């Protein structure tokens, strides 16, 4: 198991990161929370989780251990896959997810793409006790603001998260009508996810 990777950030997008570790490039799938934490960095360390399926081996990267722990909790629930867990961590911070689950706030969880009523109820049922004990430990590193790239970057990030291009473009367009022009990319994407 690869516990973490440390190196130069060779390629960095809101959904994917390539870390150059002594000449070897590791491709990591990341959430918007992680992107926000590393957006201003040229190098660093990310905690990792290697997800192996019949058709692929995918390495997920996390800016801190709290996000990785939340990811592991989420994928332990039947019906919540790695892509859905990453989507959840792109829409909410780990402590927000923990709070929603421990308080039984299924409506907030249903606001995330890929989480329906039954999935939200299952998350609360299976994780409420576990997260109730772990919630105080869940915290994220402070994230800095980043300059706003073109709308195309937000659309590409949503497509990389598995959303259809037409749907992503419509969501970003709707989002940009209500947000101020200096809004950070990760905030644009989070708001767009709510407009899907």
N, CA and C atoms as a LAMMPS dump frame, in Angstrom:
ITEM: TIMESTEP
0
ITEM: NUMBER OF ATOMS
588
ITEM: BOX BOUNDS ff ff ff
-5.0000000000000000e+02 5.0000000000000000e+02
-5.0000000000000000e+02 5.0000000000000000e+02
-5.0000000000000000e+02 5.0000000000000000e+02
ITEM: ATOMS id mol type element x y z
1 1 1 N 0.846 -1.193 0
2 1 2 C 0 0 0
3 1 3 C 0.88 1.241 0
4 2 1 N 0.516 2.222 -0.804
5 2 2 C 1.238 3.492 -0.851
6 2 3 C 0.549 4.424 0.133
7 3 1 N 1.243 4.802 1.211
8 3 2 C 0.645 5.627 2.257
9 3 3 C 0.641 7.108 1.903
10 4 1 N 1.701 7.57 1.237
11 4 2 C 1.765 8.968 0.821
12 4 3 C 2.787 9.112 -0.291
13 5 1 N 2.718 10.223 -1.011
14 5 2 C 3.741 10.57 -1.996
15 5 3 C 4.181 12.003 -1.714
16 6 1 N 5.472 12.25 -1.909
17 6 2 C 6.017 13.573 -1.684
18 6 3 C 6.883 13.942 -2.884
19 7 1 N 6.653 15.116 -3.448
20 7 2 C 7.459 15.521 -4.583
21 7 3 C 6.963 16.816 -5.205
22 8 1 N 7.42 17.05 -6.433
23 8 2 C 7.071 18.249 -7.188
24 8 3 C 5.726 18.032 -7.883
25 9 1 N 4.846 19.045 -7.85
26 9 2 C 3.55 18.948 -8.509
27 9 3 C 3.728 19.313 -9.983
28 10 1 N 3.856 18.291 -10.828
29 10 2 C 4.14 18.501 -12.251
30 10 3 C 2.899 18.951 -13.01
31 11 1 N 1.753 18.371 -12.717
32 11 2 C 0.479 18.728 -13.351
33 11 3 C -0.543 18.874 -12.238
34 12 1 N -1.307 19.979 -12.285
35 12 2 C -2.265 20.235 -11.214
36 12 3 C -3.563 20.775 -11.811
37 13 1 N -4.654 20.03 -11.644
38 13 2 C -5.985 20.489 -12.051
39 13 3 C -6.904 20.288 -10.843
40 14 1 N -8.11 20.828 -10.867
41 14 2 C -9.01 20.65 -9.723
42 14 3 C -9.418 19.201 -9.445
43 15 1 N -9.181 18.297 -10.381
44 15 2 C -9.58 16.907 -10.172
45 15 3 C -8.412 15.918 -10.242
46 16 1 N -7.24 16.379 -10.716
47 16 2 C -6.13 15.446 -10.941
48 16 3 C -4.808 16.132 -10.641
49 17 1 N -3.877 15.35 -10.104
50 17 2 C -2.549 15.855 -9.78
51 17 3 C -1.519 14.811 -10.191
52 18 1 N -0.432 15.273 -10.824
53 18 2 C 0.688 14.382 -11.106
54 18 3 C 1.847 14.853 -10.234
55 19 1 N 2.327 13.961 -9.375
56 19 2 C 3.427 14.274 -8.474
57 19 3 C 4.685 13.592 -8.997
58 20 1 N 5.714 14.391 -9.266
59 20 2 C 7.01 13.879 -9.712
60 20 3 C 7.817 13.514 -8.472
61 21 1 N 7.992 12.197 -8.267
62 21 2 C 8.761 11.698 -7.131
63 21 3 C 10.058 11.109 -7.672
64 22 1 N 11.125 11.906 -7.632
65 22 2 C 12.435 11.465 -8.131
66 22 3 C 12.372 10.913 -9.552
67 23 1 N 11.655 11.607 -10.425
68 23 2 C 11.594 11.219 -11.826
69 23 3 C 10.472 10.27 -12.186
70 24 1 N 9.69 9.818 -11.199
71 24 2 C 8.536 8.955 -11.464
72 24 3 C 7.265 9.764 -11.192
73 25 1 N 6.369 9.83 -12.171
74 25 2 C 5.141 10.604 -12.016
75 25 3 C 3.998 9.752 -11.513
76 26 1 N 3.452 10.112 -10.365
77 26 2 C 2.288 9.421 -9.805
78 26 3 C 1.05 10.27 -10.075
79 27 1 N 0.066 9.69 -10.757
80 27 2 C -1.176 10.399 -11.03
81 27 3 C -2.156 10.128 -9.909
82 28 1 N -2.647 11.198 -9.305
83 28 2 C -3.584 11.09 -8.193
84 28 3 C -4.89 11.778 -8.547
85 29 1 N -5.989 11.134 -8.226
86 29 2 C -7.302 11.748 -8.342
87 29 3 C -7.532 12.504 -7.039
88 30 1 N -7.935 13.77 -7.125
89 30 2 C -8.084 14.58 -5.923
90 30 3 C -9.464 15.235 -5.877
91 31 1 N -9.842 15.682 -4.69
92 31 2 C -11.097 16.416 -4.502
93 31 3 C -10.803 17.91 -4.581
94 32 1 N -11.861 18.696 -4.624
95 32 2 C -11.691 20.153 -4.621
96 32 3 C -11.11 20.648 -3.308
97 33 1 N -11.391 19.951 -2.208
98 33 2 C -10.804 20.334 -0.924
99 33 3 C -9.29 20.22 -0.975
100 34 1 N -8.798 19.124 -1.537
101 34 2 C -7.355 18.947 -1.651
102 34 3 C -6.776 19.969 -2.613
103 35 1 N -7.45 20.18 -3.737
104 35 2 C -6.962 21.173 -4.698
105 35 3 C -6.849 22.55 -4.045
106 36 1 N -7.833 22.906 -3.255
107 36 2 C -7.826 24.195 -2.571
108 36 3 C -6.62 24.308 -1.633
109 37 1 N -6.311 23.214 -0.934
110 37 2 C -5.199 23.228 0.012
111 37 3 C -3.836 23.312 -0.671
112 38 1 N -3.721 22.766 -1.885
113 38 2 C -2.409 22.719 -2.552
114 38 3 C -2.294 23.671 -3.731
115 39 1 N -3.338 24.444 -4.007
116 39 2 C -3.367 25.237 -5.239
117 39 3 C -2.194 26.201 -5.371
118 40 1 N -1.668 26.687 -4.265
119 40 2 C -0.56 27.649 -4.318
120 40 3 C 0.818 26.988 -4.157
121 41 1 N 0.836 25.676 -3.969
122 41 2 C 2.103 24.974 -3.729
123 41 3 C 2.697 24.399 -5.008
124 42 1 N 4.02 24.375 -5.077
125 42 2 C 4.715 23.765 -6.213
126 42 3 C 5.139 22.337 -5.889
127 43 1 N 5.226 22.038 -4.61
128 43 2 C 5.578 20.686 -4.177
129 43 3 C 4.985 20.439 -2.809
130 44 1 N 4.953 19.165 -2.428
131 44 2 C 4.396 18.834 -1.128
132 44 3 C 4.136 17.349 -0.992
133 45 1 N 3.405 17.009 0.045
134 45 2 C 3.09 15.612 0.341
135 45 3 C 1.582 15.425 0.382
136 46 1 N 1.134 14.335 -0.203
137 46 2 C -0.278 13.975 -0.134
138 46 3 C -0.414 12.551 0.393
139 47 1 N -1.38 12.354 1.273
140 47 2 C -1.712 11.009 1.73
141 47 3 C -2.469 10.334 0.603
142 48 1 N -2.319 9.028 0.477
143 48 2 C -2.909 8.34 -0.673
144 48 3 C -3.706 7.103 -0.274
145 49 1 N -4.567 6.717 -1.202
146 49 2 C -5.319 5.476 -1.096
147 49 3 C -5.346 4.852 -2.48
148 50 1 N -4.894 3.607 -2.589
149 50 2 C -4.88 2.896 -3.863
150 50 3 C -6.168 2.089 -3.98
151 51 1 N -6.998 2.471 -4.934
152 51 2 C -8.294 1.81 -5.152
153 51 3 C -8.151 0.849 -6.333
154 52 1 N -8.323 -0.434 -6.068
155 52 2 C -8.138 -1.458 -7.105
156 52 3 C -9.494 -2.07 -7.448
157 53 1 N -9.815 -2.026 -8.743
158 53 2 C -11.027 -2.68 -9.227
159 53 3 C -10.625 -3.66 -10.321
160 54 1 N -11.604 -4.332 -10.87
161 54 2 C -11.352 -5.307 -11.936
162 54 3 C -10.709 -4.651 -13.155
163 55 1 N -11.08 -3.41 -13.435
164 55 2 C -10.612 -2.741 -14.652
165 55 3 C -9.552 -1.668 -14.454
166 56 1 N -9.276 -1.28 -13.226
167 56 2 C -8.345 -0.165 -13.035
168 56 3 C -7.717 -0.164 -11.65
169 57 1 N -6.589 0.541 -11.562
170 57 2 C -5.943 0.839 -10.288
171 57 3 C -5.844 2.361 -10.218
172 58 1 N -6.549 2.956 -9.277
173 58 2 C -6.62 4.404 -9.184
174 58 3 C -6.038 4.852 -7.856
175 59 1 N -5.139 5.827 -7.926
176 59 2 C -4.526 6.372 -6.722
177 59 3 C -5.222 7.69 -6.383
178 60 1 N -5.797 7.759 -5.189
179 60 2 C -6.459 8.973 -4.723
180 60 3 C -5.521 9.705 -3.773
181 61 1 N -5.495 11.034 -3.881
182 61 2 C -4.62 11.839 -3.029
183 61 3 C -5.419 12.773 -2.136
184 62 1 N -4.893 12.997 -0.919
185 62 2 C -5.58 13.825 0.067
186 62 3 C -4.582 14.764 0.736
187 63 1 N -4.979 16.023 0.899
188 63 2 C -4.085 17.02 1.493
189 63 3 C -3.818 16.735 2.964
190 64 1 N -4.756 16.098 3.633
191 64 2 C -4.528 15.774 5.046
192 64 3 C -5.194 14.444 5.401
193 65 1 N -4.826 13.961 6.565
194 65 2 C -5.287 12.641 6.987
195 65 3 C -6.794 12.629 7.274
196 66 1 N -7.353 13.766 7.709
197 66 2 C -8.802 13.824 8.004
198 66 3 C -9.624 13.541 6.755
199 67 1 N -9.193 14.098 5.617
200 67 2 C -9.936 13.865 4.376
201 67 3 C -9.8 12.404 3.943
202 68 1 N -8.607 11.842 4.098
203 68 2 C -8.422 10.43 3.744
204 68 3 C -9.301 9.534 4.622
205 69 1 N -9.335 9.819 5.917
206 69 2 C -10.154 9.017 6.831
207 69 3 C -11.637 9.103 6.458
208 70 1 N -12.089 10.314 6.107
209 70 2 C -13.491 10.469 5.708
210 70 3 C -13.764 9.683 4.43
211 71 1 N -12.839 9.738 3.467
212 71 2 C -12.969 8.99 2.225
213 71 3 C -13.128 7.493 2.53
214 72 1 N -12.294 6.968 3.426
215 72 2 C -12.357 5.546 3.778
216 72 3 C -13.682 5.202 4.456
217 73 1 N -14.175 6.099 5.309
218 73 2 C -15.487 5.875 5.936
219 73 3 C -16.574 5.816 4.867
220 74 1 N -16.53 6.77 3.94
221 74 2 C -17.584 6.851 2.917
222 74 3 C -17.611 5.62 2.026
223 75 1 N -16.434 5.16 1.56
224 75 2 C -16.431 4.008 0.649
225 75 3 C -16.731 2.695 1.364
226 76 1 N -16.738 2.715 2.703
227 76 2 C -17.096 1.506 3.446
228 76 3 C -18.603 1.264 3.429
229 77 1 N -19.358 2.289 3.025
230 77 2 C -20.825 2.178 2.985
231 77 3 C -21.249 1.564 1.652
232 78 1 N -22.095 0.552 1.719
233 78 2 C -22.589 -0.123 0.522
234 78 3 C -23.267 0.879 -0.41
235 79 1 N -22.879 0.863 -1.676
236 79 2 C -23.481 1.75 -2.663
237 79 3 C -22.746 3.066 -2.853
238 80 1 N -21.74 3.332 -2.014
239 80 2 C -20.939 4.556 -2.165
240 80 3 C -19.566 4.147 -2.673
241 81 1 N -19.303 4.451 -3.931
242 81 2 C -18.025 4.102 -4.533
243 81 3 C -17.01 5.219 -4.36
244 82 1 N -15.81 4.964 -4.867
245 82 2 C -14.723 5.94 -4.746
246 82 3 C -15.048 7.246 -5.466
247 83 1 N -15.677 7.166 -6.634
248 83 2 C -16.01 8.381 -7.389
249 83 3 C -17.048 9.211 -6.644
250 84 1 N -18.021 8.552 -6.033
251 84 2 C -19.045 9.268 -5.262
252 84 3 C -18.432 9.895 -4.017
253 85 1 N -17.537 9.168 -3.356
254 85 2 C -16.875 9.705 -2.162
255 85 3 C -16.056 10.943 -2.522
256 86 1 N -15.361 10.901 -3.661
257 86 2 C -14.587 12.065 -4.095
258 86 3 C -15.526 13.228 -4.412
259 87 1 N -16.666 12.942 -5.019
260 87 2 C -17.649 13.978 -5.315
261 87 3 C -18.155 14.607 -4.017
262 88 1 N -18.4 13.78 -3.008
263 88 2 C -18.858 14.302 -1.722
264 88 3 C -17.803 15.218 -1.107
265 89 1 N -16.532 14.809 -1.182
266 89 2 C -15.452 15.608 -0.617
267 89 3 C -15.144 16.838 -1.456
268 90 1 N -15.651 16.876 -2.673
269 90 2 C -15.511 18.074 -3.496
270 90 3 C -16.604 19.084 -3.164
271 91 1 N -17.728 18.59 -2.682
272 91 2 C -18.847 19.466 -2.373
273 91 3 C -18.888 19.942 -0.932
274 92 1 N -18.288 19.162 -0.028
275 92 2 C -18.316 19.491 1.403
276 92 3 C -16.979 19.143 2.032
277 93 1 N -16.608 19.871 3.072
278 93 2 C -15.387 19.551 3.823
279 93 3 C -15.669 18.331 4.702
280 94 1 N -14.639 17.569 5.086
281 94 2 C -14.861 16.371 5.91
282 94 3 C -15.667 16.641 7.175
283 95 1 N -15.37 17.759 7.841
284 95 2 C -16.111 18.039 9.078
285 95 3 C -17.569 18.382 8.794
286 96 1 N -17.863 18.947 7.622
287 96 2 C -19.256 19.226 7.246
288 96 3 C -20.01 17.927 6.982
289 97 1 N -19.337 16.987 6.31
290 97 2 C -19.954 15.678 6.057
291 97 3 C -20.206 14.963 7.374
292 98 1 N -19.216 14.994 8.271
293 98 2 C -19.358 14.336 9.574
294 98 3 C -20.527 14.94 10.35
295 99 1 N -20.643 16.261 10.32
296 99 2 C -21.734 16.94 11.042
297 99 3 C -23.091 16.558 10.455
298 100 1 N -23.184 16.543 9.123
299 100 2 C -24.447 16.188 8.474
300 100 3 C -24.857 14.762 8.825
301 101 1 N -23.878 13.86 8.832
302 101 2 C -24.187 12.45 9.136
303 101 3 C -24.556 12.272 10.597
304 102 1 N -23.772 12.851 11.515
305 102 2 C -24.055 12.662 12.946
306 102 3 C -25.364 13.329 13.362
307 103 1 N -25.752 14.406 12.664
308 103 2 C -27.023 15.063 12.978
309 103 3 C -28.193 14.478 12.186
310 104 1 N -27.894 13.499 11.317
311 104 2 C -28.95 12.86 10.531
312 104 3 C -29.545 13.779 9.477
313 105 1 N -28.758 14.724 8.98
314 105 2 C -29.235 15.697 7.996
315 105 3 C -29.153 15.1 6.592
316 106 1 N -30.107 14.234 6.26
317 106 2 C -30.09 13.561 4.958
318 106 3 C -30.337 14.528 3.808
319 107 1 N -31.086 15.605 4.058
320 107 2 C -31.36 16.583 2.99
321 107 3 C -30.067 17.225 2.501
322 108 1 N -29.174 17.558 3.419
323 108 2 C -27.895 18.158 3.03
324 108 3 C -27.069 17.164 2.217
325 109 1 N -27.069 15.91 2.614
326 109 2 C -26.32 14.882 1.891
327 109 3 C -26.912 14.649 0.5
328 110 1 N -28.244 14.718 0.392
329 110 2 C -28.903 14.527 -0.895
330 110 3 C -28.579 15.636 -1.885
331 111 1 N -28.085 16.76 -1.384
332 111 2 C -27.71 17.871 -2.249
333 111 3 C -26.451 17.598 -3.056
334 112 1 N -25.773 16.512 -2.764
335 112 2 C -24.545 16.147 -3.476
336 112 3 C -24.901 15.222 -4.628
337 113 1 N -24.356 15.504 -5.808
338 113 2 C -24.621 14.68 -6.988
339 113 3 C -24.21 13.236 -6.707
340 114 1 N -25.101 12.308 -7.026
341 114 2 C -24.812 10.888 -6.827
342 114 3 C -25.356 10.333 -5.519
343 115 1 N -25.832 11.218 -4.639
344 115 2 C -26.392 10.764 -3.362
345 115 3 C -27.899 10.988 -3.366
346 116 1 N -28.616 9.887 -3.406
347 116 2 C -30.071 9.954 -3.353
348 116 3 C -30.557 9.758 -1.923
349 117 1 N -31.868 9.69 -1.766
350 117 2 C -32.453 9.56 -0.427
351 117 3 C -31.982 8.286 0.275
352 118 1 N -32.007 7.161 -0.435
353 118 2 C -31.615 5.887 0.185
354 118 3 C -30.141 5.883 0.572
355 119 1 N -29.288 6.432 -0.307
356 119 2 C -27.849 6.495 0.002
357 119 3 C -27.6 7.385 1.206
358 120 1 N -28.28 8.512 1.27
359 120 2 C -28.118 9.436 2.399
360 120 3 C -28.538 8.756 3.704
361 121 1 N -29.659 8.047 3.663
362 121 2 C -30.128 7.343 4.859
363 121 3 C -29.158 6.244 5.27
364 122 1 N -28.591 5.538 4.274
365 122 2 C -27.625 4.476 4.561
366 122 3 C -26.354 5.055 5.181
367 123 1 N -25.894 6.211 4.663
368 123 2 C -24.719 6.873 5.228
369 123 3 C -24.942 7.215 6.695
370 124 1 N -26.112 7.777 7.001
371 124 2 C -26.425 8.138 8.387
372 124 3 C -26.488 6.889 9.256
373 125 1 N -27.184 5.866 8.78
374 125 2 C -27.353 4.636 9.548
375 125 3 C -26.016 3.959 9.855
376 126 1 N -25.157 3.845 8.843
377 126 2 C -23.911 3.095 9.003
378 126 3 C -22.767 3.893 9.618
379 127 1 N -22.788 5.234 9.476
380 127 2 C -21.637 6.021 9.922
381 127 3 C -21.888 6.926 11.121
382 128 1 N -23.137 7.08 11.527
383 128 2 C -23.441 8.036 12.602
384 128 3 C -22.611 7.769 13.864
385 129 1 N -22.587 6.53 14.328
386 129 2 C -21.847 6.217 15.562
387 129 3 C -20.338 6.351 15.368
388 130 1 N -19.827 5.85 14.242
389 130 2 C -18.379 5.933 13.974
390 130 3 C -17.908 7.374 13.92
391 131 1 N -18.651 8.207 13.182
392 131 2 C -18.24 9.593 13.004
393 131 3 C -18.508 10.434 14.243
394 132 1 N -19.477 10.037 15.047
395 132 2 C -19.747 10.753 16.296
396 132 3 C -18.539 10.719 17.2
397 133 1 N -17.812 9.6 17.185
398 133 2 C -16.596 9.471 18.003
399 133 3 C -15.41 10.16 17.35
400 134 1 N -15.378 10.172 16.003
401 134 2 C -14.215 10.714 15.29
402 134 3 C -14.354 12.185 14.926
403 135 1 N -15.55 12.754 15.004
404 135 2 C -15.797 14.126 14.523
405 135 3 C -14.842 15.18 15.061
406 136 1 N -14.482 15.178 16.353
407 136 2 C -13.579 16.22 16.828
408 136 3 C -12.211 16.195 16.144
409 137 1 N -11.807 15.034 15.647
410 137 2 C -10.499 14.916 15.014
411 137 3 C -10.512 15.374 13.569
412 138 1 N -11.695 15.533 12.972
413 138 2 C -11.782 15.896 11.562
414 138 3 C -11.574 17.39 11.38
415 139 1 N -10.482 17.756 10.724
416 139 2 C -10.247 19.167 10.41
417 139 3 C -9.413 19.232 9.151
418 140 1 N -9.563 20.331 8.434
419 140 2 C -8.796 20.526 7.199
420 140 3 C -7.815 21.651 7.37
421 141 1 N -6.733 21.587 6.64
422 141 2 C -5.799 22.694 6.613
423 141 3 C -6.511 23.895 5.995
424 142 1 N -6.156 25.083 6.452
425 142 2 C -6.771 26.293 5.89
426 142 3 C -6.413 26.4 4.423
427 143 1 N -7.395 26.775 3.639
428 143 2 C -7.123 26.886 2.211
429 143 3 C -7.071 28.343 1.804
430 144 1 N -6.191 28.638 0.872
431 144 2 C -6.051 30.007 0.381
432 144 3 C -6.882 30.217 -0.867
433 145 1 N -7.173 31.47 -1.153
434 145 2 C -7.904 31.782 -2.377
435 145 3 C -6.984 31.717 -3.573
436 146 1 N -7.526 31.349 -4.707
437 146 2 C -6.747 31.285 -5.937
438 146 3 C -7.407 32.177 -6.967
439 147 1 N -6.649 32.672 -7.914
440 147 2 C -7.257 33.514 -8.929
441 147 3 C -8.266 32.737 -9.768
442 148 1 N -9.252 33.434 -10.283
443 148 2 C -10.307 32.779 -11.055
444 148 3 C -9.831 32.504 -12.477
445 149 1 N -9.719 31.228 -12.842
446 149 2 C -9.401 30.884 -14.222
447 149 3 C -10.67 31.058 -15.061
448 150 1 N -10.554 30.893 -16.375
449 150 2 C -11.746 31 -17.225
450 150 3 C -12.803 29.949 -16.861
451 151 1 N -14.038 30.224 -17.289
452 151 2 C -15.143 29.287 -17.036
453 151 3 C -14.804 27.886 -17.547
454 152 1 N -14.011 27.827 -18.566
455 152 2 C -13.647 26.545 -19.161
456 152 3 C -12.957 25.631 -18.157
457 153 1 N -12.136 26.202 -17.259
458 153 2 C -11.472 25.389 -16.236
459 153 3 C -12.483 24.73 -15.31
460 154 1 N -13.513 25.474 -14.938
461 154 2 C -14.552 24.918 -14.065
462 154 3 C -15.309 23.802 -14.783
463 155 1 N -15.627 24.021 -16.049
464 155 2 C -16.323 22.993 -16.837
465 155 3 C -15.45 21.743 -16.945
466 156 1 N -14.164 21.924 -17.244
467 156 2 C -13.256 20.782 -17.364
468 156 3 C -13.131 20.015 -16.058
469 157 1 N -13.132 20.742 -14.938
470 157 2 C -13.055 20.084 -13.636
471 157 3 C -14.294 19.238 -13.385
472 158 1 N -15.472 19.768 -13.734
473 158 2 C -16.708 19.011 -13.546
474 158 3 C -16.739 17.772 -14.44
475 159 1 N -16.259 17.929 -15.675
476 159 2 C -16.192 16.785 -16.591
477 159 3 C -15.246 15.725 -16.025
478 160 1 N -14.124 16.168 -15.45
479 160 2 C -13.169 15.231 -14.849
480 160 3 C -13.778 14.509 -13.644
481 161 1 N -14.754 15.134 -12.998
482 161 2 C -15.439 14.498 -11.876
483 161 3 C -16.533 13.529 -12.329
484 162 1 N -16.734 13.449 -13.667
485 162 2 C -17.683 12.477 -14.206
486 162 3 C -19.021 13.048 -14.635
487 163 1 N -19.113 14.363 -14.749
488 163 2 C -20.36 15.005 -15.158
489 163 3 C -20.319 15.259 -16.659
490 164 1 N -21.429 15.053 -17.334
491 164 2 C -21.502 15.289 -18.772
492 164 3 C -21.174 16.744 -19.112
493 165 1 N -20.546 16.939 -20.273
494 165 2 C -20.079 18.278 -20.638
495 165 3 C -21.215 19.284 -20.743
496 166 1 N -22.304 18.918 -21.391
497 166 2 C -23.437 19.845 -21.557
498 166 3 C -24.011 20.234 -20.198
499 167 1 N -24.143 19.255 -19.319
500 167 2 C -24.672 19.516 -17.986
501 167 3 C -23.712 20.406 -17.193
502 168 1 N -22.399 20.139 -17.33
503 168 2 C -21.38 20.934 -16.636
504 168 3 C -21.401 22.385 -17.123
505 169 1 N -21.49 22.565 -18.438
506 169 2 C -21.52 23.919 -19.002
507 169 3 C -22.742 24.693 -18.511
508 170 1 N -23.893 24.049 -18.47
509 170 2 C -25.12 24.707 -18.006
510 170 3 C -25.008 25.096 -16.533
511 171 1 N -24.441 24.191 -15.722
512 171 2 C -24.299 24.461 -14.288
513 171 3 C -23.337 25.619 -14.03
514 172 1 N -22.221 25.649 -14.765
515 172 2 C -21.245 26.728 -14.589
516 172 3 C -21.83 28.054 -15.046
517 173 1 N -22.543 28.031 -16.162
518 173 2 C -23.157 29.257 -16.68
519 173 3 C -24.14 29.825 -15.659
520 174 1 N -24.972 28.958 -15.086
521 174 2 C -25.946 29.376 -14.08
522 174 3 C -25.232 29.921 -12.837
523 175 1 N -24.145 29.272 -12.461
524 175 2 C -23.377 29.682 -11.286
525 175 3 C -22.749 31.053 -11.47
526 176 1 N -22.174 31.279 -12.648
527 176 2 C -21.466 32.535 -12.897
528 176 3 C -22.402 33.74 -12.908
529 177 1 N -23.69 33.513 -13.082
530 177 2 C -24.657 34.613 -13.068
531 177 3 C -24.861 35.182 -11.662
532 178 1 N -24.607 34.351 -10.638
533 178 2 C -24.879 34.785 -9.266
534 178 3 C -23.627 35.043 -8.426
535 179 1 N -22.467 34.566 -8.878
536 179 2 C -21.243 34.744 -8.09
537 179 3 C -20.475 35.99 -8.524
538 180 1 N -19.746 36.611 -7.591
539 180 2 C -18.922 37.767 -7.969
540 180 3 C -17.77 37.332 -8.88
541 181 1 N -17.241 38.249 -9.691
542 181 2 C -16.207 37.882 -10.66
543 181 3 C -14.898 37.401 -10.052
544 182 1 N -14.628 37.74 -8.787
545 182 2 C -13.359 37.32 -8.178
546 182 3 C -13.476 36.016 -7.376
547 183 1 N -14.544 35.252 -7.617
548 183 2 C -14.752 33.991 -6.908
549 183 3 C -13.679 32.975 -7.288
550 184 1 N -13.158 32.262 -6.285
551 184 2 C -12.129 31.246 -6.504
552 184 3 C -12.699 30.063 -7.286
553 185 1 N -11.836 29.409 -8.054
554 185 2 C -12.254 28.291 -8.902
555 185 3 C -12.966 27.201 -8.119
556 186 1 N -12.424 26.807 -6.955
557 186 2 C -13.055 25.717 -6.201
558 186 3 C -14.452 26.101 -5.729
559 187 1 N -14.669 27.396 -5.432
560 187 2 C -16.006 27.844 -5.03
561 187 3 C -16.976 27.831 -6.212
562 188 1 N -16.468 28.208 -7.386
563 188 2 C -17.297 28.141 -8.593
564 188 3 C -17.762 26.702 -8.81
565 189 1 N -16.827 25.767 -8.687
566 189 2 C -17.144 24.36 -8.928
567 189 3 C -18.112 23.835 -7.871
568 190 1 N -17.888 24.195 -6.599
569 190 2 C -18.803 23.742 -5.538
570 190 3 C -20.216 24.251 -5.785
571 191 1 N -20.338 25.544 -6.152
572 191 2 C -21.669 26.092 -6.441
573 191 3 C -22.28 25.426 -7.681
574 192 1 N -21.43 25.159 -8.68
575 192 2 C -21.936 24.501 -9.888
576 192 3 C -22.454 23.092 -9.57
577 193 1 N -21.771 22.39 -8.664
578 193 2 C -22.216 21.049 -8.269
579 193 3 C -23.619 21.109 -7.662
580 194 1 N -23.911 22.202 -6.954
581 194 2 C -25.243 22.345 -6.358
582 194 3 C -26.287 22.703 -7.39
583 195 1 N -25.84 23.215 -8.553
584 195 2 C -26.772 23.594 -9.627
585 195 3 C -27.051 22.464 -10.601
586 196 1 N -26.509 21.291 -10.348
587 196 2 C -26.717 20.157 -11.259
588 196 3 C -28.089 19.548 -11.057
